[in-house]
């Protein structure tokens, strides 16, 4: 049977199941809380797998293997290490406290509404600022998923890039539009498990097909196996140790981004029992360590079969290896893992953006007495509008998945990470401090890449999440201390009815 036909049938069945789940929850979604947080009824398995699947987009199967292929361990192992550490700390430090506090402060169902209630912000400046940053940074992030989908369909079926992006967008938008949070979470669980087993299986199959590790190892340049390779760390043959050190720190700093990713934080907010977060943390940590390791390995072993790949084409190494080394009947299943990675992140991003618009703009500012049915309609309309804009951003076939993700990841990490951390653990933080930190972090992150272009000093080659995160922390502290001296305090919107018991 024709390979494209088999893959096409597999993709069609897979996408049909996703849409079926969307329709199932469409008829069961009764209000905005159901649509955005599933009524806080997520179990520990669902929370852990869904959070990690929405975290690791098509980047995990395209961007990271591509980086490992081009720059070896020096370009991937530090980033993977930073992400693994960041995942663990996010679950350990943030997850339980955020779940408890978001319910304690007026049963907040979005990050902007939590911040408004936490600081008792009646001016709504904090909610508006956070909503704007969510929309701005999720546009390129969602676009990265559509780019991944475009590359997948174009490489596999030879369809024009634009047509491929349209197909990907339609499917993701359809089940997100229909089913909301629970549809997203249940599809994420399926997709997270598919991603996990695919990433573990593929490098093993490549090694077996090549005749063993000894055959593979001779095809990999020794410089790619050196995590301290200066040329790969700096991107220049004339690089020095100082620049290499900045490269390592920048890669490790990816872990800081976790504290500010709304599509991951909302999964913490949705778990039914906060005491089960400890179990979720263990599952999530194992999942992320194994998948990152396998993803890096895929990029390295790809040199045995495809030594001449370069540039953006390196991001297709996963697809090429599946075609080369996987039996025909399994090809469609393994390639569906890329769809899973793309969809599991894009759907969560669309959902967070839509809930931000409906809850934090429409109900809070435009129509305070809007019914739940009306708010769900607004959420669904937002999914469509945001998808169209993200589609336009994704139209460039030369777009790098890794670069798009990198920019958005840093933006969220800087704008929200310090604000979330200190809002949970520093009682003296004020509303003005939160606004200042959000703006300082978001703007620094947004404009730092421009400074990289215009200034040759190695300090400006730092990944923008580092200066942005530090500027946000500094702004929060200074402004909150000034408010303290002026006698300005915040009075949270607190409700005894919504307190969740926290065990010692």
Buried (B, 14 or more C-beta within 10 A) or exposed (E): EEEEEBBBEBBEEBBEEBBBBBEBBBEEBEEBBBBBBBBBBBBBBBBBBBBBBBBBBBBBBBBBBBBBBBBBBBBBBBBBBBBBBBBBBBBEBBBBBBBBBBBBBBBBBBBBBBBBBBBBBEEBBBBBBBBBBBBBBBBBBBBBBBBBBBBBBBBBBEBEBBEBBBBBBEBBBBBBBBBBBBBBBBBBBBBBBBBBBBBBBBBEBBBEBBEEEEEBBEBBEEBBBBBBBBBBBBEEEEBEEEBBBBBBBBBBBBBBBBBBBBBBBBBBBBBBBBBBBEBBBEBBBEBBBBBBBBBBBBBBBBBBBBEEBEEBBBBBBBBBBBBBBBEEEBBBBBBBBBBBBBBBBBBBBBBBBBBBBBBBBBBBEEEEEBEBEBBBBBBBBBBEEBBEBBBEBBBEBEBBBBBBBBBBBBBBBBBBBBBBBBBBEEEEBBBBBBBBBBBBBBBBBBEBBEBBEEEEEBEBBBBBBBBBBBBBBBBBBBBBBBBBEEEBEBEBBBEEEBEBEEEE
